[in-house]
Amino acid sequence: GIPLGIELAAGLVREARCAEIAAQVAERLDGLVSPLRNVPPRHRSLRAMFDHSWALLTAEQQRLFAELAIFPSGFELAAAQAIAGATAQQLLALVDKALVKQGENGRFAIHPLLREFAAEQVAAEAYPSLRSRHCAYFASLLAEQSRTFHRPTYLKFLPGLVAVYEDLVLAWQWAIERVVTDELPEARGWVEAIRRPFIRLHFQRSWFHQARSLYGDARATLEDA
């Protein structure tokens, strides 16, 4: 966890129940604010602490950290390299600053509150390009790892696809949105690359409800266009 966050939460127990504090933090980054005034400004809230840490980064580190927020639930070095132009050295520097964590499996992750903060720093004009790079990468990954219908070979890739499921959802939703707006000619290619392998992934995991929801929403979006 975040030590400062624990301290701030402890300072609110007289004003709210623990469940209420937890819900407040889960809903928004500004959920924890210290009622004390005899503490340094950067320790008065999580946002103040994040602002302080952000200001200590170089411009390139700021850009990279903001773009890494595109990953909803962790990422591998290869994805960070392809989508955000990250190097292993740059990622480890963010790990050293406690902004990114690296698990035993080699995957990197950002705390949800830090990710929320980082996402706010992405420039509006840069966001479409970032989403498109993310979509292109995961559309290609899904298509490549679903190329064979030989069951043992496909099952070898299945855990990796499950690990990036939330990324695949984002990629599918962006591809559909871009087809509707007709802003990117490659969007139809993304849809074709994702469509059948994504259904197969849902079938293999018995995620029928999720598949019905995602493809139902996509159909409704396309029919309303």
N, C-alpha and C positions, 0 to 999 in steps of 0.2 A: 504493500500500500504506500501512500504518501504520508510521511510523518507529520508534515504541517497540516494535512487534511484531518488526521486523527486529532491533533491538538485543537483545531478549529471546531470539529464536531464535539469534542469534549466540553468546549466552552458554551455549547448551545443546549446541553442536556437539562438545564434549569428552565429553559423556555419551550422545549418541545420534546416529545417522546422520541426514542431512538429510531423507531420505524418511520416517523415523520421526517427526521433528519436524513435518513437513508434515502427516502423517496425524493426529498428536495435535491439532494446531491445528484441522484440518478437522472433527474429531469433537466438540470441545467448546471453549467459551469459555475455560475454565480451563486450557487446554493449555499456555499460556506463563506461566511464573513465574520471576522472576530468582533465581538462587542467591545473589546479593550482598545484603549487609545494610547497606551504606554508601550506599544510595540512598534518596530520599524514598519514603514508603509508597505514594504514588500512582503510582510508577514501578516497583513491584515485580512487577506483573502487568497484563495487559490489563484484567482485571476491576476492579482497583483504579483504573486510569486511567479506565475508563468510569464507575465510581462517582463519581469526582471530577468528571468532566464533567457527569454527571447532576445532581449537587448544585448546580451553577452555573446550572441552568435554572430558569426560573420554573415555577410549578405548571401553567400553561396550556401552556408549551412541553413539559413532561414528559408531560402527557396526550397532546398531539399527536404527539410523537415515538414514544411507546409505541404509539399506534393506527396509525401509519404502518407499523409492523412487519407489519401484516396483508397488505401487498403482497409477494409472494414474489420478484419480479424487476423492480422498478421500477414507476413509476406516472406518470401525467400529472396536471397541476394539477386538471383537472375531476374526476378520480376522488378525489383527496385532498380536494377541497372537498365532494363529495357524501357521502363515507364518514366522513371525520375532521373535517369542518368547518374545513379549513385555508384560509388565505388565501395569496395569492402572497407577501405581505410576511412572513408567518410561516415559509413554506418557505425563503425566501431568508435569513432569520435563522438557520435551522438549517444552511443551506449555509455561511454565514459562520463558523459554529462547527465546521465540518468534520464534522458529524454526518450530513449529507445531501449528495449530489453531484447536480449538474445536467449532463446531457450536451448535446452540440451539437444534438441533435434535440429538446431541450426537456423530455425525460423526466427524472424524478428517480429516484435510487436510493440505497439504504443498503447499506453494506458488510455482507456476511453475518454477521460477528461482532458488529457493532453492532446488526444486526437481531435477532440472537439475544438480545442483552442487552435491547433495547427490548421484545421480546415478553414477557420475564419480568416487565416492569413493569406489564403490563395487569392490572388488577384482575379477579379471577375472576368477580365479579358483572357486570362490564362486557363480558366476552368474548362471550357469546351475542348481545348487541345489536350489537356490532361485526361479528361474522361475518354476521349477518343483513343489515346495511346493505351490506356488501361483496357478499353474494350477490344482493340485490335490484338493486344497481347493475349488476353484470355480466350478470345475466340480462336486464335491460332493454337493455343495450348490445348483447348478442349478438342478441337478437330484432329490435331496430331495424335493425342493420346487415346482417341476413340476410333482411330482409322481401321483397326482390325476388329473383326467380330469373333476372333478366336478367344474363347472365354478365359483360359488361363492367362493369356497375354493382357487382355483387358482388365482382368481382376488385379493384375500387378500394378496398374496405374490408378485403380479405383480409390485407394486411400488418399492419394495426392489430389484427386479431383474433389473428394469430399472435403479436404482441408481448405480448398479455395472456393467452396460452394457460394459463399456470400459475394465473392468477386465475380463469379459467373452470373449470379443474379443481377448485379450491377451492370455487367457487360450486356446481358440480354435486354435489360430495360433501356439502356442507352442506345443500343442498336435499333430497337423499335422506335424510340423517340426520334432518332435521326432519319429513319425512313419516312416517318410521318411529315417531318419538317422539310425533307428533301434537301437538307443542307450539305450532306456528304454523299457523294456517289458510291463510296465504298461501304456504306451502311447496309445495303442489301446483301453484300458479300458477308458481312458480319452475321446477319440474321441467318443466312443459309449455313454458315459454318457452325453456328451454335444450335440451331433448331433441333435437328434429329439427335445429335449426341447428348444434348441436354435432356431430352425426353428419355433417352436410354439410361442416363444417370439416375433420373428420378425412379425409373422402373426398377433398376438394380437395387436401389435403397428402399423401395416401397414407399416413396414420398409422393403418393398419389394426390393428396390434398394440395401440397405445394405446387405440383405440376398443373393441376386444374386451375389454381389461382393465378399462377404466372401466365399461362397460355390463354386463360380466359381474359385476363386484363389486356394482354397483347392484342387479342382478337378485337376486343371492344375499342381499343385505341385506334386500330387500323380501320375499323368500320366507321368510326366517327370522323375520320380524317377527311 
